[in-house]
């Protein structure tokens, strides 16, 4: 009788301390949260822009040249669509394009993705985004406390991005 009662407890303890799941449910790569530097950047309109102005919101970030090739445009599209997929939580998510050079972006592109924050990134800001390759190859997620915490693959799947972001918004009471 004692063995029957103790078996579930023993199994739970063994599973908790010694079993590691073979797969994780998140699509993006979790990053050890890194605080972004509180620096003053320049918006493309010449006005000052601070990353910390977006605190209290989840922020999807794309970094690229102002020329914005086909891959960059696709990432902007995915960011917009994933934000819209959040439904009533749409207002909790912002989009940010950090331009890594002095090229002026195409006004038609800015018009097509209205509502997206655009600023020029300095080297120290770009360096704060961890990447095995070029940080401009990924879409990142910044949490409402200003930490980079998730990196999506080079050619992301919007459904996977949506699943991750929806799960975070549901679990989070901040932002």
C-alpha positions in Angstrom: 0.0 0.0 0.0 2.8 2.4 0.9 4.5 1.6 -2.5 1.4 2.5 -4.4 1.1 5.9 -2.6 4.8 6.7 -2.9 5.2 5.8 -6.5 3.7 9.0 -8.0 5.7 11.2 -5.6 8.9 9.4 -6.5 8.1 9.7 -10.2 7.4 13.4 -9.9 10.7 14.1 -8.0 12.7 12.1 -10.6 11.0 13.8 -13.5 11.5 17.3 -11.9 15.2 16.9 -11.1 16.5 14.5 -13.7 14.4 14.7 -16.9 15.1 17.3 -19.5 12.5 17.7 -22.3 13.8 16.7 -25.8 12.1 19.7 -27.4 10.8 23.1 -26.5 7.5 24.6 -27.5 8.9 28.0 -28.5 9.6 28.8 -32.2 12.1 31.6 -31.7 15.4 31.3 -29.9 15.2 32.4 -26.3 18.1 34.7 -25.3 19.3 35.3 -21.8 17.6 38.7 -21.3 20.0 41.6 -22.1 19.2 45.2 -21.2 19.5 47.6 -24.1 21.6 50.7 -23.6 19.6 53.8 -22.8 21.0 55.9 -25.7 19.6 58.7 -27.7 19.2 57.7 -31.3 18.0 59.8 -34.3 14.7 59.2 -36.0 14.7 59.4 -39.8 12.8 62.7 -39.4 15.8 64.1 -37.4 14.1 64.1 -34.1 15.6 62.4 -31.1 14.4 58.8 -30.4 15.1 56.7 -27.4 14.6 52.9 -27.2 13.3 53.3 -23.7 10.4 55.4 -25.0 9.0 52.1 -26.1 9.1 50.6 -22.6 5.9 49.1 -21.3 5.3 47.6 -24.8 6.6 44.4 -26.5 8.7 45.5 -29.5 9.4 43.5 -32.7 12.7 44.8 -34.1 14.2 44.6 -37.6 17.7 45.9 -38.3 18.8 46.6 -41.9 20.1 49.1 -44.4 17.9 51.9 -45.4 17.8 50.3 -48.9 15.7 47.5 -47.4 16.1 44.5 -49.8 13.4 41.9 -50.5 14.2 40.0 -47.3 13.9 43.2 -45.2 10.6 44.0 -46.8 9.4 40.5 -46.0 10.4 40.9 -42.4 8.5 44.2 -42.1 5.4 42.5 -43.6 5.7 39.6 -41.1 6.1 42.0 -38.2 3.0 43.9 -39.2 0.9 40.8 -39.7 2.1 39.2 -36.5 1.2 42.4 -34.6 -2.3 42.4 -36.2 -2.8 38.8 -35.4 -2.7 39.6 -31.7 -6.3 41.0 -31.9 -7.2 42.9 -28.7 -3.5 42.8 -27.6 -2.4 44.6 -30.8 -1.8 47.8 -28.8 0.7 46.0 -26.5 3.0 45.4 -29.5 5.1 48.0 -31.3 7.3 47.6 -34.4 10.8 49.2 -34.7 13.1 49.4 -37.7 16.7 50.2 -36.8 18.5 51.5 -39.9 22.2 50.6 -39.8 23.5 53.0 -42.4 22.9 56.6 -43.7 20.7 55.6 -46.6 17.3 57.3 -46.6 14.5 54.7 -46.7 12.0 54.7 -49.6 9.0 56.9 -48.7 6.7 54.3 -50.3 8.0 51.7 -47.9 7.5 53.9 -44.9 3.9 54.7 -46.1 3.2 51.0 -46.6 4.3 50.2 -43.0 2.9 53.3 -41.3 2.9 53.1 -37.5 6.3 51.5 -37.4 9.0 53.4 -35.5 12.1 54.1 -37.5 15.5 55.2 -36.2 19.1 55.1 -37.1 21.1 52.5 -35.0 24.5 53.2 -33.6 27.1 50.4 -33.3 26.7 49.9 -29.6 22.9 49.4 -30.0 23.4 46.9 -32.8 26.0 45.0 -30.7 23.4 44.6 -27.9 21.5 42.2 -30.1 23.1 38.8 -29.9 23.4 36.9 -33.1 25.5 34.0 -34.4 25.8 35.8 -37.7 24.7 39.4 -38.6 22.1 40.9 -36.2 20.3 42.2 -39.3 19.4 38.7 -40.3 16.8 38.3 -37.6 13.7 39.7 -36.1 14.1 40.3 -32.3 11.6 40.7 -29.5 12.2 43.2 -26.7 10.1 42.8 -23.6 8.3 45.6 -21.8 11.2 46.1 -19.4 13.6 46.9 -22.3 15.4 43.5 -22.5 16.2 41.7 -25.8 14.8 38.2 -25.0 13.8 36.4 -28.2 15.4 36.0 -31.7 13.4 34.6 -34.6 15.1 32.7 -37.4 16.5 34.3 -40.6 13.5 33.5 -42.7 10.8 33.3 -40.0 7.4 31.6 -40.1 4.7 34.1 -39.2 2.6 31.4 -37.6 5.5 30.4 -35.3 6.1 34.0 -34.4 2.4 34.5 -33.7 2.3 31.5 -31.4 5.3 32.7 -29.4 4.1 36.3 -29.1 0.5 35.2 -28.2 1.8 32.9 -25.5 4.0 35.7 -24.0 1.2 38.3 -24.1 -1.2 35.8 -22.4 1.3 35.0 -19.7 2.5 38.6 -19.1 0.8 41.2 -17.1 3.2 43.9 -18.0 3.2 45.7 -21.4 
